[in-house]
Amino acid sequence: MRHFEFLDTADRERLFFRAPEFFDVQSEAEVVGMALGATLYCPATRPRLATDLARRTAEGVTSMVLCLEDSIADSDVVHAEANVLAQLRQFATMRHDGPLVFVRVRAPEQIPLIVGGLGAAQHVLTGFVIPKFGEGAGQRYLDAVVAASDAIGRTIMVMPVLESRDVVYAETRIPTLLAVRDLLDKYRHHVLALRVGATDMSGVYGLRRSRDHTVYDVGLIAQAIADLVNVFCRQDGGYVLTGPVWEYFSGSERLFKPLLRESPFIMHDERTLRAELIAADLDGLIREVTLDRANGLTGKSVIHPSHVAAVHSLSVVSHEEYLDANDILTTAGCGGVSSSAYGNKMNESKPHTAWARRLALRARVFGVAHQGVSFVDLLGASLHQQ
């Protein structure tokens, strides 16, 4: 797989200074974690999951989660389990490439059930999303993953979701997060990324962000995310922490002005695109993705295919950022300060090295835009090709 594979050769050469690289589930864990991009969640009860997986792959989706937990009714669990197995077996006969596929389970016992039930189609399963991850139940989930991995002779990955009450409450948060980190460190080679469950966190207080706000406008949740980054995203052995889900996908009456400036769309002759993004409430998603990255989060949980192109287009490294990172990595360990290639900022070698390494990794999987190519160009080309 590679991001923007759906673009034709002419568009890829026009847009990218450095094209995205190919990757698969066997690539280095840090590459796969960065490459998750917009992870599309869908209920495991959907009757045409195999077709959905194939179609979304062609449209640029690189990671999907089939949910057996909160997105389905308790009474539908047995049907959903059978449906996931049948649909994944069917998908295995349809494509040899495809998205990274995860199943979100609600109990450890579902892990051997899914792995064993797939039989010869086990290769289409990348791993499991573990909800409401904590020190106690988390151990049982991880042990089940290890046992299933041993049974099939390959590593099954996990993405724990940090969303429990102990993660939200101020008096229990830090001890809980430290205990979870200690547990995950023992299973590090199975942990692809951690996911932020902002919806469940908000539900603890009866809160829900509106389409006019980002999750960072909700103070309690912003504080919790800051602590998650503090504990799990340190440069000495940190984890990939993904952005919380964006819940909205259709427009309605708005209280505040749109969050997208007009000038970039005017400059790139995409006025209509801006209107379409605002009508679909995607300006809020775009704003939140930029804040995710500013706060140390990578990728995004999404619930509608219309979100994917926006998240991936925002993930492409700009030409300016790429030159800055290269300059910093060239002098890494030597110290000193230099003016950026664009002549508009200071690049300080030692404190900026970790940022530059992370950006270089993102450049590998999402590519580097040509000078003068913006998010607007990338998103416009993505939507026109699909």
N, C-alpha and C positions, 0 to 999 in steps of 0.2 A: 504494500500500500504506500501511497504518498499523498500528501495534501495537494489539492488543486489538480489532481490527475484528470479531472473532467474537462479542464481547459484544453483547447487545441494548441498546437505547437506555436502558432503565430502569437496567440495571446500570452502564452507562457514566456516567450522570448521578449515580448513587448513589456511585460509587467515585472519580470524578475531579473535582477542583477545576478542573483544566485538562486537557482531553482531549489525547491524542497527535495530532500533526499528520500529514497525509499526506506521503509522500515517494516518489520513484522514482529510477531510476538517473541521471536528469538533474539531480537535486538537487545542491546544493553537496557537494563531496567530504567535508567535515567532518561534514555531516549524515548522509550515507550511511554513513560509517565508524562513527559513533556508533550508527546504526540497525541495524547488523549483528546485534546481540543475540546470541542463541544460534545459532551457525552449525552446522547439522546435517551431519555427514559420513556418506556412504554409499558402498559399493563400486560402481564403475561397471559391474559385472557383473550387478547386480540386474535381473531380467527385466521388471519392471513400474515402471521408474523414472518414466515419464511419469505414471502413476497416483499414484505416491508423491508426486511434486512437487505435483500438484493437491490431493491429500488433505492434505498437510502445510501447504499454503498456507491451506486452510480452517481448520486447527487453530491457526494463528498463527505458523507458521514464516516468517521473512522472509529467511533466507539459507541456502543449501545448497551443499555441495561434493560433486561426483561424483568419486570418487578412482580414478585410473589408476595410483597408485603403490603404497605399502606395503600397502594393504588388499586387493590382488589378487595372485595368483601370477604369476610372470614368464611362465609358459606361457599365461596368459589375456589378455595385453595386447592382441593383435590382436582377439580377440573383444570385449574391453571397449571398445576404440575404436569398433568398429562398433556396439555396443549403445548407447553414449552418443549417437552421431549419430542413430541411429534413434529413440531415446526422446525426445531433445530436439526432433526434427522433429515427432514425434507430439504432444508437449506444446504446441508452438506452435499446433496446431490445436484444443487443448482450452480454453485460457484466454488472455485478453489481459492479465491481471495475473498476478502470481505472485512467487515469491521471487527474490531476487538469486541467480543461478546461476553457480557457478564450477566449473571443471574443474581438478582437481589432476593435473598432468602429471608425467612422469618424465624427459622429454627435450625440448629446445627444438623439435625437429622435430615434436612433436605439436601445437604451437600452430597452425601453418598448416594442418595436417591437420584439426583440429577446426573452425577458422573456415571454411575452404574447404568442408568437407564438410557444414556446416549449410545452406549455400545461403540460401534465403529465410527460414530459421528463425534466422538469426544474431542477431536482436533478443532472443532469450531468453537469450543468453549475456552475463553481466556481465563475466566475466574469468577469470583463471587463478590458481591457487595454485601457487607455485613452491617445491618442497621443498629442504631442505638448501642454502639460499641462501648463496652466497659471492661474493667479488669476481670470480673467474674465470668460472665457469659462469654466474653471475648476469648478466653482460654479454650472453651469447648469448641467454638467455631474454628479457631486456628488449628486445634488438634485434629478436627475433622478434615480440614484442608490438607494437612500434612499426610494423614492416612490415605486420602483420596489420591494425592500426588504419588505416593509410594505405590498405590495399586495400579496406576496407569503408566508409571515410569517417566513422568515429566512434571515440571513445577506448575501447579495451579496458583494463580495470583489472587490476592484479595485487595479490596478497597473498603476499609472500615469507615463507617459514617459516625462522626462525632456530633451528637445531637441530644444526649440524655440530659436529664435534670441535673445530675451531678456535674456535667460540663457547664451548665448555665449558671447554677447558683454560686454566688460569690464565695461562700464559705467552704465549698467543696471543690471548686474548679481546679485550682492549682494542684492539690494533692491527687485528684483524679487524673489529670492530664499527665502528671509525672509517672503515676503507676501505669497508665496506658502506654506511655512511651517505653518504660522498662519492659513491659510485656511484648510490645511490637518489636523491640530490638532483638529479642530472642528468635523471632521469626522473620527477620529482616528480608531474606531472599524471597519471601512470599508476598511482601507488601509492596504493591505497585504505587499506590497513592492513598491519601486520606481525603475524605470528602466532608464538607461542612454542611450539616443539616440545619440550615437557618430556619426552615419552616417549622420543624419540631421545636427548635429553641424558642422561636417566637410564640408558639402555641402554649408554652409553659406559663406565659404571662398574658395570654389572650390577645396577643398582638399580631398584626399582619401588615406588612408594608404595602402601600398603595402603588399604583403604576406611576405616580408622580414622585416617588421617593426610591432611593436605593437602599440596600440593606445597611449601608454605612450611615444612613440618617436615623436608624433605629439604635439609639445609644446603647442599650443593654446588649444587643447582638454585636454591635461594633466592638464593644469591650471584650466580649467573648472571643471574637475572631482575632483580635490583637493578641490575646493570650495564647490562642492556638498557634499563631505564627511564632510567637516567642518561644514556645516549648518545642514545636515540631519542625521549624524551618531554619534552624541554625546551620551555619555553613559546615560545621564539623559533624557530619553524619545526619543531616536533616532529611526530611521527607518531602515529597510533592504534596502540596495541600491545594485542593481544587476549589474553585469559586462556587458559592451556593446557587441553588436553582433560581432561574428567573421564571415567574409563574404566569406571565401575561402574554397573550398572543393575538388579541384583537382590540381595536380601538373603542373608546367610549368618550363620554364627556370629560374634558380636561379642566383641572383647576389652575394649573400653572402653564407657563409658556413652554414650548418644546425645548429640549436640552441640546439640540443640534444647531450649531451656527450655520447660517446660510452661505457664508463666503466660500468654504471649501467646495460646496456643491456647485456654486456659480462658476468658480474657477475651472472646475472639471466638467462643466456642462452637464450636470446631473441634477437639475432642479426637481425633476419628476421623481427621481430616486429618493430625495429628501422627503418629499410629500408622502411617498409610499411608506417610508420608515416610520414617520410620525403617525400615520394612520393606523399602523399595526403596533404602536407603542414600542417599537424597537429602539427609539431614542433613549428610553430608560435603560434598556438592556445594554446599549453601547456605553452609556455613562457608567453603569455598574461594572462592566468588564474592565474599563480603564482604571477604576478604583480598586478592583480586585488585584490587578497587576501592581499598582502603586503600593498596595499593602502586602505584597509577597505571595499572592495566590496565583495558581496556574490553571488554565482551562476553566470550564464552566459546565454545570449541570443544566440541561435544557429539557423542555417538555414539548417542543413543537419544531418541526423541520425548518420553519422559517427563521429560527434563531441561529442555525448552524453557520450559514455563510457570514453573518455578521461577526460571530466569535472568531472564526478562522481568519477572516480578513484583518481583524484587529490584532491577530497573533503574528502576522508577517512582520519581520524586522525591517525598519526603515533603513535606507542607505546611510543616513547620518548616524544612527545608532550603531550600525555595523562598523563604520570607520572608527567611531569612538572606541568600541570594544576592541578592535584590532590594535589600535594604538596603545591601549591600556595593557593588553596581554603581551604585547611586544616588550614592554618595560616592566612586566610583573616581577616583583621581588627586588627591583632596583631602586624603587622610590622615585620621588620627583614629581613635578607638575608640568603639564604642557597645555598649550592651547589646542582646542579641537580642530579637526580638519575643516570644519565649517566655520571656524573662527567665531563661535558664539558661546563657548563655555569652557570651563576649566576641567581637564582630565587629570585626576590625581591618582597615581599608579596604585599605591597600596590599598587605600580604602575602597577603590572602585573595582578591584580585581575580581571579587566574588560576583559582583553584578555583571562584569564583562564575560565571565565564564558561563553564567546562566544565560546571558543573551546569545552567546555563540552556540549554545545547545539549541535554543529556540530557532536560531537561524538555520540550523541543520534540518529541522523537521518542518518548519513553515516557510523557509526561504527568506531572501532579502530582496526588497523592492528596488527597482531602478531609481536613480535620483529623479525627483520630481513626480514619482508615482506615489499616490496616497491611498489610504483606506478607501476613499470614495471610488477610485479606479478599480481596486481589487474587488470590492463588493459589487460594483456595477457589472464587471466582467463575469463574476460568479453567478449573479442572478440572470444575466442574459444567456449564459450557457446552459442553465438548468431548465 
